[in-house]
C-alpha cells in the first residue's frame, strides 16, 4: 500500500509531493511525528497541510484546515472531527491550492 501511494505521489510531478514521497520511503523511525499544536501554529484557516508521518494529539486546532498524513493517532482523529477535512495521501494530486508540508 505504501509503495502504491509513493508511486502516485511521484506521478504528479509536483515538487512538494515528490518530497513527501521521499519522506515516506525513509525508515519508519525517521518519519516525523507532529502534534496538533505545531500544525495549528504553522497553518492558517483553509490551508492544505501534509504530514509525511504521524499526527499526534497534543494541543488543539483553532481553525479549519484540510489535512493529509500517513497515520493519525486515535486521539488526534477525535480532536480533528469537525475542525478538519481529512484526505488520503493519494488524493493530494486532486486538491487545489498550495500544499504546506509540516514535519
C-alpha angles and dihedrals in degrees: 000000000000092000091053092050092050090049092051091049092051092050091061089069090212110140093222094053092046088055089051089051090052091053091049091053092056123093116291093244090056095055113103124253109208127191123218093247090062092048089050092049096051100038137068135209111299096010123148107231127192124193113189090203137024129329113219128199106239110122134010136274113233101185140038118268141160111240136188126183141161091242140000129204113237091244091051091052090052092051092047095055109114093004101068141031108228119209133179119256092241090057094059093095090064094054121097124219139044116319119220117201114207118191 
